[in-house]
Amino acid sequence: MKKEDKYKSIKEAQKRLVESKRDLLHGVDHASMVVENAFNIIRSEKLDVDSDVVELVCWWHDIEFKEPKKNRNRPCVYTAKYLAKKFGSKESIIIDSISNHEFGNMPKSMEGKVLYDADKIEYVNLNRLQKVYDYFDMGLLTKDYVLSVINQVLKVFYPEVAKNLNFDYSKKIFNKKRPKAEKLLYEIRSYV
């Protein structure tokens, strides 16, 4: 993979994240934290992965396109195919990583597993969780939406994510941050 092609693609991803992010919690800040988490996992676990692919899929994993109506794929599948066309030799890893990064799925490739864990560690990122309340306070999120997200995270995501992380480093970070994250979510729930 040529570095200039990778950087051009990352720049495109960043632009798309700013201009048409999926929602308030899946923008450039989230993607950059997923990249940071991914490289921390790679270093801590001493993984032999294609770090260029990992960086690419971390930037692109939450970008959504308006898919043609004839296709009924999940948005991440369409995004994965779009990116994979640009990097043909890495097509299968890119498609596996992005298509299977969502909660309830599991990628087969090591690069995909890194993305999966890096993304799930964001569930316990206190700064990101605080934004839920901040956006509510600014009137950008409804009470029903905030309560729905908090309940889903506390009752479904946290128990399942804790069981499904792939790497010891990810489990350590998730379990270390989870009590403070849960406390913050309960506080936010009591305020809204």
C-alpha positions in Angstrom: 0.0 0.0 0.0 1.4 3.4 -1.0 1.6 5.8 1.9 0.3 8.7 -0.2 -2.8 6.6 -1.1 -3.4 5.8 2.5 -3.0 9.4 3.6 -5.3 10.6 0.8 -7.9 8.1 1.9 -7.6 9.1 5.6 -8.0 12.7 4.6 -11.2 11.8 2.7 -12.5 9.9 5.7 -11.9 12.8 8.0 -13.7 15.2 5.6 -16.6 12.8 5.4 -16.7 12.5 9.2 -16.9 16.3 9.5 -19.4 16.9 6.7 -21.8 14.0 7.2 -21.2 12.1 10.3 -23.6 9.3 11.3 -24.5 11.1 14.5 -23.0 13.4 17.1 -21.0 10.6 18.8 -19.5 9.1 15.6 -17.4 11.9 14.2 -13.7 12.7 13.9 -13.1 12.7 17.7 -14.4 9.1 18.0 -12.5 7.9 14.9 -9.2 9.4 16.1 -9.7 7.8 19.5 -10.3 4.4 17.8 -7.1 4.9 15.9 -5.2 5.7 19.2 -6.8 2.7 20.9 -5.9 0.4 18.0 -2.2 1.4 18.1 -2.2 0.9 21.9 -3.6 -2.6 21.4 -1.0 -3.4 18.7 1.9 -2.2 20.8 0.7 -3.8 24.1 0.0 -7.1 22.5 3.0 -7.0 20.1 0.7 -7.9 17.2 2.0 -8.7 13.7 -0.7 -6.8 11.7 -0.8 -4.5 8.7 -0.9 -1.2 10.7 -1.7 0.7 7.5 -4.9 -1.3 7.1 -5.7 -0.9 10.8 -5.4 2.8 10.6 -7.5 3.0 7.4 -10.4 0.9 8.8 -10.3 2.8 12.1 -10.9 6.1 10.2 -13.6 4.6 7.9 -15.5 2.2 10.2 -18.4 4.6 11.0 -18.8 6.4 7.7 -22.1 5.9 6.1 -23.0 6.4 2.4 -26.4 6.7 0.9 -26.6 3.3 -0.6 -28.6 2.6 -3.7 -32.1 1.3 -2.9 -31.5 -1.9 -4.7 -28.9 -2.9 -2.2 -30.0 -3.7 1.3 -26.6 -4.2 3.0 -25.9 -2.7 6.4 -24.3 0.7 5.8 -20.9 -0.5 7.1 -20.9 -3.2 4.4 -21.3 -0.6 1.7 -18.6 1.5 3.2 -16.2 -1.5 3.4 -16.8 -2.3 -0.2 -16.2 1.3 -1.2 -12.9 1.5 0.6 -11.8 -2.0 -0.4 -12.0 -1.0 -4.1 -9.3 1.5 -3.5 -7.0 -1.0 -1.9 -7.6 -4.2 -3.9 -4.7 -6.2 -2.5 -6.2 -5.7 1.0 -9.8 -6.1 0.0 -10.7 -9.1 2.1 -9.2 -7.7 5.3 -10.9 -4.3 4.8 -14.3 -5.8 4.1 -14.0 -8.2 7.0 -12.8 -5.5 9.4 -15.4 -2.8 8.7 -18.3 -5.2 7.9 -17.9 -7.0 11.2 -16.9 -4.2 13.6 -20.4 -3.6 14.9 -21.7 -4.9 18.2 -22.8 -8.5 17.8 -20.4 -9.4 15.0 -16.9 -10.6 15.1 -14.2 -10.2 12.4 -12.0 -13.1 11.4 -8.8 -11.0 10.5 -6.5 -9.8 13.2 -6.8 -6.3 11.8 -10.5 -6.5 12.2 -10.2 -7.8 15.8 -8.0 -4.8 16.6 -10.7 -2.5 15.1 -13.4 -4.3 17.0 -11.7 -3.9 20.4 -10.5 -0.3 19.7 -14.1 0.7 18.9 -15.6 -1.1 21.9 -13.1 0.6 24.3 -14.8 3.8 23.3 -17.9 2.7 25.3 -16.0 3.5 28.5 -14.4 6.7 27.3 -15.5 9.2 29.9 -15.1 12.2 27.6 -17.3 10.6 25.0 -19.9 9.6 27.5 -19.9 13.2 28.9 -20.7 14.4 25.4 -24.0 12.5 25.7 -25.1 14.8 28.5 -23.5 17.9 26.9 -25.4 17.3 23.7 -28.6 16.8 25.6 -28.0 19.9 27.6 -27.6 21.9 24.3 -30.8 20.5 23.0 -29.1 18.3 20.4 -30.3 15.0 21.8 -33.8 14.2 23.2 -34.4 12.8 26.6 -35.9 9.6 25.1 -32.8 9.1 23.0 -30.4 9.7 25.8 -32.3 7.3 28.1 -32.5 4.7 25.4 -28.8 4.8 24.7 -27.8 4.7 28.4 -30.1 1.8 29.1 -28.8 -0.1 26.1 -25.2 0.5 27.0 -25.6 -0.5 30.7 -27.9 -3.5 30.2 -26.7 -4.9 26.9 -23.4 -3.5 25.6 -21.3 -3.5 28.8 -22.0 -7.1 29.8 -21.6 -8.4 26.2 -18.6 -6.4 25.3 -16.8 -7.5 28.4 -17.2 -11.1 27.3 -16.3 -10.6 23.6 -13.1 -8.5 23.6 -10.2 -10.2 21.8 -7.1 -9.0 23.6 -5.9 -8.9 27.2 -5.0 -5.2 26.9 -8.5 -4.4 25.7 -10.1 -6.4 28.6 -7.8 -4.7 31.1 -8.6 -1.2 29.8 -12.4 -1.9 29.5 -12.7 -3.4 33.0 -10.6 -0.6 34.5 -12.7 2.2 33.0 -16.1 0.5 33.2 -16.9 1.3 36.9 -16.4 5.1 36.4 -18.2 5.0 33.0 -21.2 3.2 34.7 -21.2 5.8 37.5 -21.2 8.6 35.0 -24.0 7.1 32.9 -26.2 6.6 36.1 -25.5 10.3 36.9 -26.5 11.4 33.5 -29.6 9.3 33.6 -30.6 10.9 36.9 -30.2 14.4 35.4 -32.1 14.0 32.2 
